[in-house]
Amino acid sequence: MAGKADQAIDKMSFEDALKELEDIVRRLEGGDVELEKSIEIYERGARLKAHCEARLKAAELKIEQIVQGADGKPKTESASFD
């Protein structure tokens, strides 16, 4: 993970960030990581999680759904996920 540790999180794709986050979770769950290293990778994991959440939110805002308009014809409008 040394190469990835140097990569700026904000430049990572969602998929790359999620894969690294999954790797971090596996390492922490394995319990074989020293305390200081655990703290370091936990902090990076928190940043990766926030990055993934932001990327998902941005994607949500781009999604459009097809709805039936008052005239019965289909139209598009921004999707709402509330």
C-alpha positions as CSV (number, residue, x, y, z in Angstrom):
1,M,0.0,0.0,0.0
2,A,3.0,2.3,0.0
3,G,2.4,3.6,-3.5
4,K,-1.3,4.2,-2.8
5,A,-0.5,5.9,0.5
6,D,1.3,8.7,-1.5
7,Q,-1.6,9.1,-3.9
8,A,-3.8,12.1,-3.2
9,I,-7.3,10.8,-2.1
10,D,-9.1,13.6,-3.9
11,K,-7.6,12.4,-7.2
12,M,-8.7,8.8,-6.8
13,S,-11.6,7.3,-8.6
14,F,-14.5,6.0,-6.5
15,E,-13.5,2.4,-7.3
16,D,-9.9,2.8,-6.4
17,A,-10.8,4.6,-3.1
18,L,-13.3,1.9,-2.2
19,K,-10.8,-0.9,-2.9
20,E,-8.2,0.7,-0.7
21,L,-10.8,1.3,2.0
22,E,-11.7,-2.4,1.8
23,D,-8.1,-3.4,2.1
24,I,-7.7,-1.1,5.2
25,V,-10.7,-2.7,6.8
26,R,-9.3,-6.2,6.2
27,R,-6.0,-5.2,7.7
28,L,-7.6,-3.7,10.8
29,E,-9.9,-6.6,11.3
30,G,-6.9,-9.0,11.0
31,G,-5.5,-7.5,14.2
32,D,-1.9,-7.9,13.0
33,V,-1.1,-4.2,12.7
34,E,0.9,-2.3,15.3
35,L,-1.0,0.4,17.2
36,E,0.6,3.5,15.6
37,K,0.2,2.0,12.1
38,S,-3.5,1.1,12.9
39,I,-4.1,4.7,13.8
40,E,-2.5,6.0,10.6
41,I,-4.4,3.6,8.3
42,Y,-7.7,4.2,10.3
43,E,-7.3,8.0,9.6
44,R,-6.7,7.3,5.9
45,G,-9.7,5.0,5.9
46,A,-11.8,7.8,7.3
47,R,-10.6,10.2,4.6
48,L,-11.3,7.5,1.9
49,K,-14.8,7.0,3.3
50,A,-15.5,10.7,3.2
51,H,-14.2,10.8,-0.4
52,C,-16.4,7.9,-1.5
53,E,-19.5,9.4,0.1
54,A,-18.8,12.7,-1.7
55,R,-18.3,10.9,-5.0
56,L,-21.6,9.1,-4.5
57,K,-23.4,12.3,-3.7
58,A,-22.1,14.0,-6.8
59,A,-23.2,11.0,-8.9
60,E,-26.7,11.1,-7.3
61,L,-27.1,14.7,-8.3
62,K,-26.3,13.8,-11.9
63,I,-28.9,11.0,-12.2
64,E,-32.1,11.8,-13.9
65,Q,-35.3,9.9,-13.7
66,I,-38.0,9.6,-16.3
67,V,-41.4,10.6,-15.1
68,Q,-44.8,11.1,-16.8
69,G,-45.7,14.7,-17.2
70,A,-49.1,16.2,-16.8
71,D,-49.7,15.8,-20.5
72,G,-48.9,12.1,-20.3
73,K,-45.6,12.4,-22.1
74,P,-42.4,11.2,-20.5
75,K,-40.0,13.9,-19.3
76,T,-36.8,14.0,-17.3
77,E,-36.2,15.7,-14.0
78,S,-33.5,15.5,-11.4
79,A,-33.8,12.5,-9.2
80,S,-34.5,13.1,-5.5
81,F,-33.2,10.6,-3.0
82,D,-34.8,12.0,0.2
